[in-house]
Amino acid sequence: MEASRKSTSAAHGDECGVRKIAILGAGSCGTALAVALARSRQPHKLSLWVHGSDVLGTLRATRENSVYLPGIRIREQVQVTGEMGEALAEAEIVLGVMPAAHARAIYTAALPFIDPQAASRIIFVSATKGLEEDSFERMTEVIADVTRPLFVPRVAVLSGPSFALEIARGDPTAVVIASGDPAVAAAVQEEFSGPTLRFYTNNDTIGVEMGGAVKNVIAIAAGVCVGLGLGANTIAALITRGLAEMTRLAVAMGGRRDTLAGLAGLGDLVLTATGALSRNRSLGVELGKGRPLADVLAGTRMVAEGVGTTAATLALARKNGIEMPITEQMDAVLHRGRAPGDAIRELMDRRLKQE
């Protein structure tokens, strides 16, 4: 049975003139992208792989993800499945929208259903904004690790300022698709673009991935400031200095400064650090109010990627000899029990320096 699934070639999509996109992950972002891609300019076959049985049952019964994205209906053309093989059959684009902590396991589970002989026609698109906590790897590195024994993957990164609810309801949104292969980026741009979702291409995958990951750390810090009752002066300073931290690290790792000044850096940082729909900012607000991290996390099924990414970011900063004081203080608050107010005071008491 597995052999017959694996032998299914991506060429089927070319014969029909319609590509199949398999979306791995049915959280708020994966669900929103399923909704958006169903109304994009290009016709698709769409499958949405769902991990949780409760979410799967609700989606099939009501065509609504009441757990992660209530009030938004998913069109009938989107195949909803809990079977990885069914989701990936004939897929030419594999869109990963899972939490960073689960990415390696999910891509590993997907690998048996991808025919290595057809892999040259498949594009992996990562929309996960985080770093792997143990290895400190970016998601494209995780994908390469998983697939390397069988083939070298064609990969792209989807990032930029985008709340899932606003994408799903059709608010005009501009994001970035990055790949080291311009043809891959252009293909995804053409395939994904729609009347309310605009894609810009970029060849700086490192800068785009690091911007998408580290902005979550700064957003937690911004939320802490709000929770402490601090005002706009503080938030503006934090965002500005946070952008400097993000840029220093991304450039040290091989990314470009201009990428961090664009949608995947500054744009996403401003959205996540100031928007009421931001999970990371909301978590920071609760920490600033004095709630323990464990209590905040226990109260939601949503994933705030900044919690796991903070330690990985700090490890990368130390490896590259980069100073990241905001990240360092958030790591102390999240993982070493430091009081949020003490962390902010420490940032203000640092040695005076030139900007």
Buried (B, 14 or more C-beta within 10 A) or exposed (E): EEEEBBEBBBEBBEEEEEBBBBBBBBBBBBBBBBBBBBEBEBEBBBBBBBBBEEBBEBBEEEBBBBBBBEEBEBEEEBBBBBBBBBBBBBBBBBBBBBBBBBBBEBBEBBBBBBBEEBBEBBBBBBBBBBBBBEEBBBBBBBBBBBBEEBBEBBBBBBBBBBBBBBBBBBEEBEBBBBBBBEEBBBBBBBBBBBEBBBBBBBBBBBBBBBBBBBBBBBBBBBBBBBBBEBEEEBBEBBBEBBBBBBBBBBBBBEBBEEBBBBBBBBBBBBBBBBBEEBBBBBBBBBBBBEBEBEEBBEEEEBBBBBBBBBBBBBBBBEEEEBEBBBBBBBBBBBEEEBEBBEBBEBBEEEEEEEE
